[in-house]
Amino acid sequence: MLVFKKMLLLLVLLLLAVTSAVYAQSDRLHVIASFTVLADVARNVAGEAADVFTLIPIDADPHAFTPTPSDLAAVTDADVVLISGINLEVDLLEAIEGALNGKTPIVASTCVDILPFGEHEEHAYEQEASAEATPTADSDPADQCAAHVAELDAISAVPPTYPTLGKLYAIRCAGGETEADPEHAEEGNCDPHVWFNPYNIQLWALTIRDALSAADPANAATYAANAAAYLDQLESLKTELNDMLNPLPTERRVLVTDHEALGYFASTYGFSVVGLVVPSISTAAEPSASEIAQLIDTIRAQSVPAVFAGVTVSPQLAQQVADDAGASFYTLYTESLSAPDGAAPTYLDFMRYNVQTIVTALS
């Protein structure tokens, strides 16, 4: 009987411990990030203080993803919803905002200096408040962004040295064919692939830190400590990537990609994007036969050694272009991380894998 009572007591204690753990988890901040790269950054900032979930799953194309009713229900239940902005989630945004019931998503790229896309590089962009302007509900984006830049200056972070349109909060980015305002349909084609410059990820981390702290003040110190540690990891990553790229001579730093995904990488590390299989920032566009023929001629004329395509899109067309032009074909992670057992399960691994692949292909 005594043994039975002891076993019963242990069982009760175990059930209480499990119940407490479940309630503790349910009490944590519930965060939804639009896609895997953003979710990984958010997890590094959140640590054990919040639960972070991804809306667009691994290997899905953000340009072509359609949320399910359960996805939108998760958005409704979330305490914080993070998007990159710059029209990356343009086809998702209306559904997300509807599911938020009047709440505002946090735009991680608010403080990022935005590159133009393609032929619009010389266009004079209108400086005005963006629809994606506010990193947190109670902050002025200009002041907050200035504070973030000052924080990064203090840890020797290197800001972009290439010409940009300005920070996202201060410019209007058109959405191409989905742009609701025809007046701006031609003047604001912004490149959304900001994560290919680690400095921009540092800005993401600070914006996420502030957003989580505002939603969960009791854990603000934890978010601050986690963000600081992650900023240091990103600083080390910058050095590592530079060391990997230094042996590659300038004349070999030429890129042909499936679509305009590596603009920030090229501008950061001194590459030229000399051709695109799909001349667009979106994978949904389709090239003409004459555009493909011209691209093949460019690859041959400039002796480009490799064509790159992202893992989230069908590689067939890019593979055919490479074959016809006599170039090698390589895949990169561009808009999604890999599964945990893959080559790029975190942002740090994502950048290491891509840079090593590019160096190998072009050396």
GUTORMI-398305 format. One record per atom (N, C-alpha, C): x, z, y. Coordinates in pm, whole numbers, plus 32768, in hexadecimal, padded with zeros to 4 digits. Example, Ala and Ser with C-alpha at 12.3 -4.5 7.8 and 13.67 -1.06 7.14 Angstrom:
<recs>
8527830C7DC7/84CE830C7E3E/8528830C7EB6/850582C47F1F/855782CA7F96/850A83138003/
</recs>
This chain:
<recs>
805380007F87/800080008000/80568000807E/80C18052807C/811A805780F0/815A7FCE8109/81827F8C809C/81BE7F0680A9/81597EA680E4/80DB7EB080B3/80727E5780E6/805C7E6C817C/80597EED81A6/80457F0A8235/80B87ED3828A/81317EDF8256/81A57EA982A0/819B7E1282AE/81737DD18240/81657D3F8244/80F77D1682A5/80897D6382A3/801B7D4582FF/80477D55838F/80947DC083AA/80C67DD78431/81217D66845F/81797D3B8405/81D27CCC8426/81847C4D8443/81197C3783F3/80C77BC08409/80837BC58490/804E7C3984B4/800D7C498536/80707C3085A7/80E87C6B859B/814E7C588602/81747BC5860F/817D7B81859D/81A07AF4859F/81347AA285E3/80B67AC285C3/80487A798603/80457A938699/80627B0F86C0/80667B2D874F/80D77AE18794/814B7AD78752/81BC7A8F878C/819C79FB879C/815B79C18733/81367933873B/80D0791D87A8/806C797587AF/800579698816/8041797388A1/809E79D288B3/80DF79E38936/812E7967895B/8173792C88F7/81C278B38912/81697840893A/80F5783388F7/809777C7891A/806577D889A8/803E785689C9/800D786D8A50/807A78598AB8/80F678848A97/816478718AF6/817A77DD8B0F/8170778D8AA2/818476FD8AB5/811576C18B08/809876EE8AF0/802776B68B3A/802D76DD8BCD/8070774B8BEB/807C77778C75/80E9772B8CC2/813C76E28C7B/81A776998CBF/816E76218D0B/81B975F88D6F/819175858DBD/8188750A8D63/811F74BB8D75/810674438D25/812673CB8D7D/818F73818D5A/81C273138DAD/81B672908D61/8180722A8DA1/817A71A28D6B/81D5714A8DBE/823171028D7C/8286709F8DBE/825E70158D8D/82646FB48DE6/822E6F308DC4/827A6EEC8D53/83006EF38D51/834C6EAD8CE9/83C36F008CBE/84076ED48C55/84656F2A8C0D/84DE6F548C60/85136EFB8CB3/85886F1E8D03/85656F8F8D63/84F46F828DA6/84C76FE98E03/84AA706B8DBA/846F70628D44/845070DB8CF7/84CF71258CD0/853870DD8CAD/85B5711E8C87/85F1716B8CFC/85EE712F8D72/861F71758DE9/85CB71F28E02/854871E38DF5/84EF72568E0B/850A72C58DA6/852572A18D29/854273088CC3/85C273548CE4/8624730D8D19/86A073508D3F/868973B58DAF/863073958E0A/861273F18E78/85B574618E49/8555743F8DF5/84F274A28DC8/852E75078D67/858674D98D0F/85BC75338CAA/854C756D8C54/855475EF8C3C/84EF76328BEB/847976658C3D/847B764C8CBE/841376848D15/8395762E8D1D/839D75B18CF0/832A75578CF8/832C74F78C83/82B874C38C61/82AB745F8BF8/829C73D68C39/82F273778C11/82F272F18C4D/82CA728C8BE3/826B72388C04/823B71D18BAA/824771488BED/825270DF8B9C/826370578BCF/81E370088BBD/81B96FC48C25/81406F728C1D/815E6EEE8BD5/81C36EA48C03/81E96E258BC4/824E6E458B56/82306E268AD8/82876E538A6B/83096E068A62/83616E368A0C/83E16DF489F1/83CA6D6489C6/841D6D0A89FA/841C6C7B89D8/83A56C2F8A0E/834F6C6F8A60/82E16C278A9F/830F6BF08B25/82DA6B7E8B4B/82FE6B3C8BC8/82A76B758C39/82E46BB78C9D/82936BEF8D0B/82436B858D56/82756B098D56/822F6A9F8D9E/81B16A708D57/81A06A968CD8/81306A628C89/80E46ACF8C3F/80F86B4D8C63/80BB6BBB8C1A/802E6BD78C4D/7FD16BEB8BF0/7F496C108C12/7F2C6C9B8BD9/7F076CFB8C2E/7EEF6D838BFB/7E6D6D8A8BAB/7E6C6DE28B49/7DF56DFC8AF9/7DA36E6A8B3B/7D256E7C8B11/7CD76EED8B47/7D1B6F748B31/7D616F858ABF/7DA770048AA8/7E1C70148B08/7E606FA58B2B/7ECB6FAA8B8F/7E956FDD8C14/7E236FA78C3D/7DE96FCD8CBD/7DB4705C8CBA/7D8670878C46/7D5B71138C39/7DD171708C4B/7E4671488C17/7EBF71988C28/7EE771A08CBB/7ED771328D02/7EF471318D91/7E9771918DDB/7E19718E8DB7/7DB771E78DF7/7DDC72798DE3/7E0D729B8D6C/7E2E73268D4C/7EB673538D83/7F0772F68DB1/7F8F73178DDC/7F9073678E5E/7FF373BF8E6A/800974078EE8/805773B08F4B/80B473608F17/810773078F6A/810F72808F24/80FA72158F6F/810A718D8F3B/817771488F8B/81DD71178F45/825070D88F83/824D70418F6A/82606FF48FD3/82746F638FC6/82F46F3D900E/832F6ECE8FE7/83A56E9E902E/837E6E6190B4/83106E1490B3/82E56DD0912C/83216D459137/831C6D0C91AE/83526C8691CB/830B6C1E9174/828C6C389155/82396BDC9107/82656BCB9077/82BE6C219045/82DD6C1B8FB6/825E6C318F65/820D6C928F91/81926CB38F4B/81186C758F8E/812A6C018FCE/80BF6BCA9021/803F6BB58FD2/80486B8A8F54/7FD06B738F04/7F966BF58ECE/7FE26C608ED6/7FB56CE38EA6/7F7E6D3A8F16/7FA86D1D8F90/7F946D7C8FFD/7F016D989017/7EAD6D329016/7E1F6D479031/7DE16DA28FC8/7E056D8A8F48/7DD16DDF8EDD/7E056E6D8EE9/7E866E7C8F0A/7EC16F018F18/7E7E6F4D8F89/7E6F6F0A8FFC/7E346F4D906F/7DA36F739055/7D5B6F1E9009/7CD26F408FE5/7CCD6FBA8F8B/7D2B6FC38F2F/7D2F70358ED2/7D5970B68F17/7D9F70AA8F86/7DCF71228FCC/7D627168901C/7CEF7127902D/7C7F71659073/7CA5719890FE/7CE771439149/7D09716691D3/7D9271A191E6/7DD471CD9179/7E5C71FF9186/7EBC7189919C/7F3171A691D1/7F91713E91F3/8006713F9191/802870CC9156/809F70CA9100/811E70DC9153/818271179117/820371299158/825570AB9143/8285707091AF/82D36FF491A8/8367701991A7/83A6700D9132/843170399123/84916FEB917B/84706F6D9198/84CC6F1691E3/84B86F1D927A/846C6F7C92AA/844E6F859339/84CC6F7D9390/85376FBF9368/85B06FC893BA/86196F5F9396/85F86F04933E/86586EA0930F/865D6E2A9370/86D66DF79389/86E76D7D93D8/86C86D05937F/866B6CB293AC/86306C4A9358/86716BC29372/86906B7D9305/86C46AF5930D/86516A919311/86646A22935B/860269B69355/8614696792D4/85B2691792B4/85BC68C09240/85D36830926C/863A67F39233/86506763923B/8655672892C6/860266C492DC/860B66759355/85E266C193D2/85AE673793C5/858067839438/85EC67E0946F/866867D09442/86D2682B946A/86E8682E9501/86D267BE9545/86EE67B895D5/867167D19629/860267F195EA/858668019636/858868839686/854F687F96FC/854468F7974E/84CA69469722/84DF69B496E1/84716A0396AC/84396A609716/83B86A709710/83746AC6976F/838E6B58974C/83BB6BA497AC/83D26C329796/83526C7F97B6/83106CAE974E/82956CF99762/82826D5796EC/82266DB296FA/820F6E12968F/81DB6DCA9614/821C6DE295A2/81F36DA39526/817D6DED94E9/81316DA79496/80C76DE8944A/81026E4993E4/81846E3A93CA/81C86E8F9369/822C6EEB93B2/81FC6F2D941B/82596F6A9478/827B6FFB945F/822470479421/823470D89424/8262711193A0/82DC7149939A/830C7183931D/82BF71FF92F3/829472519350/823B72C19332/81D272C8939F/816473099380/80F1730593D9/810C7348945F/816573AA9463/817773F994DD/81FB73DE9524/8238736A950C/82BA73519547/82B972D29599/831172CD95FC/832872529647/8395720495FE/8379718695D5/83DD71409582/8461712A95C9/84607110964A/84DE70FA9691/85367176968D/84F971E996A9/8546726796A7/85757288961B/851C727795B9/854172989531/85B1723D94FE/85A771BC951E/860E715F94F1/8694717A9533/8691719F95B2/870E71C295F7/874D723D95B5/86FB729C958D/872F7314954B/876A72F194C3/872A7297947B/875E726D93F8/87E472279406/87EE71CC9465/886D7186947A/88DB71E8949E/88BA724C94F1/891E72B19516/894A7301949B/88EE731F9443/8913736593C7/897373139373/895872939368/89AE723D9317/8A37722A9359/8A38722293DD/8AB972199423/8B1172919402/8AD3730393EE/8B1F737E93D5/8B5F7380934B/8B2F732C92EF/8B6D7328926A/8BBA72A49257/8BDA726292C4/8C2B71E792C4/8BE471729283/8B5E71729281/8B1670FE9250/8B2F708692AB/8B31700F9271/8B4E6F9692BE/8ACD6F4992D5/8A9E6F409352/8A226EF8936D/8A376E619361/89CB6E139359/89DA6D829351/8A266D4B93C9/8A7F6CEC93AE/8ACA6CAD941B/8A9C6C1D9431/8A366BF293E8/8A036B6A93F5/898D6B699457/89726AF69494/89016AEF94F3/887C6B0794AD/88286B5794E9/87A46B7294B0/87396B60951C/86BD6B6794F2/864D6B5B954F/86306BDE9596/86636C4A9561/86456CCF9593/860C6D249523/85F16DA19541/85B96DFA94DC/85266DD994C5/84F76DF5944D/84716DCA9426/84066DFE9484/84156E7C94B2/83AB6EB59505/83996E699588/83FF6E1C95B2/83FC6DDC9636/83E16D479632/83CB6D0D95BC/83B66C7D95B4/83366C5F9568/83086BE59576/82936BB6952B/82C36B5794BE/82A66B779442/82C86B1F93D3/824B6AD993A2/824D6A5593A6/81DD6A089374/81DC6A0D92DC/816B69EC92A3/815D69EF9212/8152696591D6/818868FF921A/8181687991E3/80F1684A91D9/80CA68179167/804467E39154/7FD9684F9156/800168CC9144/7FA069389143/7F93697B91CC/7FDD6948922E/7FDA698592B3/7F4E697D92EF/7F1769EF9319/7E9169F49350/7E8C69C493E0/7EFB69C59424/7F0069A094B1/7F47691994BF/7EFC68AB94CA/7F3B682694CF/7F9F68169540/7F8D686295AD/7FE66857961F/8076687895F9/808768D19595/810C68FC956E/813868C394E7/80EC686294B2/810A6830942B/819267EE9422/81C567B79490/82446771948C/82B867C294C2/829C68339502/83086873954C/834168F0950C/831069169498/833D69959464/8360699893D2/83A16931939E/83C369329310/843B698D92F8/84206A0492C8/84866A6A92B2/84AA6A72921F/85266A8D9203/85566A9A917A/853D6B29914A/84ED6B3E90E0/84CD6BC690B7/85326C079059/85996BC0902C/85F06BF18FC1/86616C4B8FF7/863A6CB3903F/869A6D04908A/86F46D579030/86CA6D6F8FB4/87136DCC8F5C/879A6D968F2D/87B96D198F4B/883C6CE48F23/88AC6D0E8F83/888D6D5D8FE7/88F26D9F9039/88E16E369026/89416E7C8FE8/89316F0B8FCE/89176F5F904B/89456F3190BE/89286F79913B/88916F849150/88496F1A9130/87B76F1D913F/87776F8190E0/87B26F91906B/877F6FF5900C/879770819042/880370959089/881A711690C9/87AD71339130/878670CC917B/871870DE91DA/869570FB9190/867F70B69121/860A70D790CE/860A716B90A8/867B719A9079/868372249049/865E728890B6/868A726E9131/866A72C9919E/85D672C291C4/859D724A91C4/850E723C91E0/84BB72809175/84E3726F90F7/849C72B19089/84A973499092/8522737890B1/8536740890C2/84D574419128/84CB7400919A/847374319204/83E0742D91D9/83BA73C39191/832F73B69165/830B742290FF/8363743A90A0/834874A1903C/8347752B907B/83A1754290D7/83A775C4911B/832975DE916C/82F5757591AD/827A758491FB/820475A391A2/82017566912A/8192757C90CE/81A075FE9080/821B762F9074/823776A59021/82A176FB9065/827F773D90D4/82E2778A9121/832877F690D1/82E6782C906C/83237898901E/83A0786A8FD6/83AB77E98FB9/841F77B48F72/8479775E8FCC/846A776D904F/84B7771B90AC/854E772C9099/857977A69080/860977BE906D/863B77768FEF/85EA77738F87/8610772C8F0D/861C76978F26/85BA765F8F6C/85C075CF8F8A/863975AF8FE1/865A7607903F/86CE75F09096/874F75F29045/875B76538FEB/87D5765D8F99/87E275E68F3A/877275BE8EFD/8775754B8EA3/879A74CA8EED/876074B98F64/877E74418FB3/8811743E8FD9/884874AF9002/88D574B59028/892F74908FB3/890E74C38F3D/895E74A28EC7/8956740D8EA6/88DE73D58EB6/88CC73468E97/891472EE8EFD/891373188F7B/895E72CD8FE1/89F272C68FBD/8A2873338F8A/8AB573358F60/8ACC72D48EEC/8A6E72CF8E8D/8A7B72718E1E/8A7971E08E50/8A2571C58EB2/8A1E713F8EEA/8A9D711A8F37/8ADA717E8F78/8B5971648FBA/8BC4713E8F55/8BC671868EE5/8C2771668E7B/8C0B70DC8E41/8B8A70BA8E34/8B6670368E01/8B9C6FC78E5C/8B946FDB8EDE/8BC76F758F3B/8C5A6F5A8F21/8CA76FC38F12/8D376FB38EF7/8D4C6F6A8E73/8D006F908E0F/8D0B6F538D8B/8CEC6EBE8D90/8C826E998DD6/8C5C6E0C8DDF/8CC46DBB8E2B/8CF86DF38E96/8D616DAE8EE1/8DDC6D968E8A/8E006DF98E3A/8E736DEA8DE0/8E5A6D7C8D79/8DDF6D718D4A/8DBD6D098CE9/8DC26C7E8D28/8D9A6C758DA7/8D8F6BF38DE9/8E116BC58E2B/8E6A6C208E4A/8EE36BFC8E95/8F356B8B8E56/8F416B858DD0/8F936B188D97/8F536A8D8DA3/8ED36A878DC4/8E8E6A058DC9/8EAB69C28E50/8EEF694F8E51/8F14690F8ECF/8E9B68D88F1A/8EAB68C68F9B/8E3D689A8FF1/8E0168178FC2/8E5467B98F99/8E2167368F72/8DCD673A8EF2/8DD667A88EA6/8D8667B58E2C/8D0468018E45/8CF068308EBE/8C7A68838EDB/8C05682A8F05/8BD567DA8EA6/8B6467808EBD/8AFA679E8E54/8A7C679F8E7E/8A0F67C68E26/89A2675D8E23/897067418DAC/88F366F78D99/889967508D46/8823676D8D78/87C867CA8D34/8740678A8D21/86ED67CC8CCD/866A67938CB0/860E67998D29/861768028D7C/85CF68088DFA/862068608E59/85F0686D8ED4/863E68B38F3A/863969498F23/869269798ECA/86956A088EAA/87166A4B8ED2/878069FE8EEB/88046A388F01/88366A2A8F91/87DB6A1B8FEF/88036A0B907B/884E6A8490B0/881E6AFC9093/88616B7690C3/88E66B8A907D/88EB6B6C8FFD/89696B748FB4/89CE6B138FF0/89A46A969007/89FE6A31903D/8A326A5990C7/89D96A8A911B/8A016AB191A2/8A5C6B2A91A2/8A476B859145/8A976C00913E/8B246BE5910B/8B306B8B90A9/8BAF6B7B9062/8BF16AF39077/8BC56AA990DC/8C0B6A2F9101/8BF569BA90A3/8B7B69AB906D/8B58693A9019/8B0468D79069/8AFC685C9037/8AA467F7906F/8A3F67CF9004/89BF67D09028/8958679D8FCD/894967098FED/897E66B48F94/898366248FB0/890E65D98F73/88BC661C8F23/884A65D88EE8/87EA66368EA5/876966108EA2/8700665D8E63/86AF66018E09/8697662C8D8F/864165DD8D36/85B465D88D70/858366498D9D/850366508DE3/852266798E73/8514661D8ED3/853D663D8F5D/84DA66988FA4/84D367158F76/847167748FA9/84A068018F8A/846668648FCF/847E68EF8FAC/8424691A8F3A/83C268C88F16/836468E78EAC/837C68908E33/837068C98DBD/837D687D8D42/830168298D26/8295683C8D72/821967F48D5A/821E67648D8C/827D67448DE5/828866BC8E1A/82BF665D8DAE/82A965DB8DC3/82D965778D63/8327650C8DAE/83A064EB8D80/83F064858DC2/83C063F98D9A/83DB63998DF2/83BB630E8DD2/842D62D18D82/8413625D8D47/847B62188CF9/84F061F28D52/84D361CA8DCD/854061A38E27/8594621B8E4F/855562918E5E/85A2630A8E7E/85FE63308E0B/85CE63218D91/8621633F8D1C/869662DE8D14/867B62608D2A/86E761FB8D25/875062168D90/8722623B8E07/8780625A8E73/87D362D58E52/879563398E13/87DF63B28DED/884B63918D86/8829633F8D24/888C63178CBF/890162CF8D01/88E462798D60/894F62338DA9/89A762958DF4/896A62FB8E30/89B663608E7B/8A1363AE8E1E/89E063D58DAC/8A3264218D4C/8AAA63CF8D1F/8A9163508D02/8AFF62F98CD7/8B6362E28D48/8B3062C58DC1/8B8862A58E31/8BE0631B8E57/8BA863968E4D/8BF4640C8E76/8C3664538E00/8C2C64168D8C/8C6964508D12/8C4064E18CFE/8BC064FD8D11/8B8D65848CFC/8B8F65A38C67/8BD1660D8C3E/8BE466238BAF/8B6D665E8B65/8B0D669A8BAD/8AA266E18B66/8A1F66DD8BB4/89B266E58B68/892B66F38B9F/88F467778B6A/88B667C68BC3/8883684A8B9F/87EA684D8BA7/87AD68958B4A/871C68AA8B4E/86FE693B8B2F/8692696D8B69/866969F68B50/86226A058ACB/862B6A7C8A91/85F06A928A0D/85576A988A11/851C6AA68A88/848B6AB48A91/84436A2E8A97/848D69BF8A9B/844E693B8AA4/847968E58A2D/842D687C8A13/8451682089A7/84D467DB89CC/853667DB8971/85B967A28991/85C2670C8979/855766CD8948/856166448916/859065E28981/855465E789F8/857765868A5F/8605659C8A8F/862B661A8AA9/86B466368AD5/8718660F8A69/86F6662889EC/874E6602897C/8760656A8978/86F26521898D/86F9648E898A/874D645A89FD/873E64978A74/878F646E8AE7/882364838AC9/884464F78A90/88D065138A6E/890464AD8A0A/88B7649289A3/88E26433893D/88F963A78978/889A637B89CA/88A462F48A04/891962E98A67/893A63588AA8/89A563568B0B/8A2D63758ACE/8A30639B8A4E/8AAE63BD8A0E/8AE164478A34/8A8464A18A58/8AA9652A8A7D/8A7F658A8A0E/8AB966018A0F/8A91666A89B2/8A1266AE89E6/89CC66F2898D/894F673689B2/895B67CA8991/8934682089F2/893A68B189E1/88B868F08A15/8893695E89D7/881F69A98A08/884D6A288A50/88016A4B8AB6/881A6AC48B04/879A6B178B07/87AB6B978B23/87396BEB8B43/87276BE38BDA/86B66BAB8C05/86A26B988C94/86316BEE8CCC/85C06BF78C86/854C6C3E8CBC/85166CA78C5C/85646CC68BF6/853D6D2E8B97/85B86D698B57/85B16DEA8B38/86156E278AE4/85FA6E018A52/86556E2789FA/86406E0E896C/85FD6E88892D/85DB6E7A88AE/85AF6EED8860/86226F528856/86046FD08834/866F7035882F/86E5701187D6/86CD6FC4876C/873B6F9E8713/87796F188737/87546EE187AD/87896E6187D8/88046E6F882F/88286E008871/88A46DFC88C0/88946E37894C/88196E45897C/88046E708A07/87906ED28A12/87996F4689D1/872A6FA489D5/871D6FF18A59/87866FF28AAB/878270338B2E/87B46FD18B97/879C6FF38C16/87CD6F9C8C81/88646F8E8C7D/88AB6FFB8C64/893D6FF58C5F/896B6F958BF1/892C6F9D8B7C/894D6F428B0E/89256EB28B30/88B26EA58B72/887F6E238B9F/88E76DDA8BF3/89206E1E8C56/89836DDF8CAC/8A056DC38C62/8A306E208C0F/8AAB6E0B8BC2/8A9D6D918B65/8A2E6D8B8B1F/8A196D1B8AC3/8A176C968B0E/89CA6C908B7B/89BF6C128BC4/8A436BE58BFE/8A8D6C428C3A/8B0D6C1D8C75/8B706BF18C0A/8B746C398B9B/8BCF6C118B30/8BAA6B888AF8/8B296B6C8AEC/8AFE6AEA8ABA/8B236A7C8B1B/8B116A938B9B/8B336A2F8C01/8BCA6A158C01/8C176A808BFB/8CAA6A708BFB/8CD66A218B7E/8C9F6A448B0C/8CC269FE8A90/8C9D696B8A99/8C26694D8ACD/8BF568C48AD3/8C46686D8B34/8C7568A98BA1/8CB5685A8C0A/8D4D685E8C04/8D8568B28BB0/8E1868BC8BA9/8E5368448B62/
</recs>
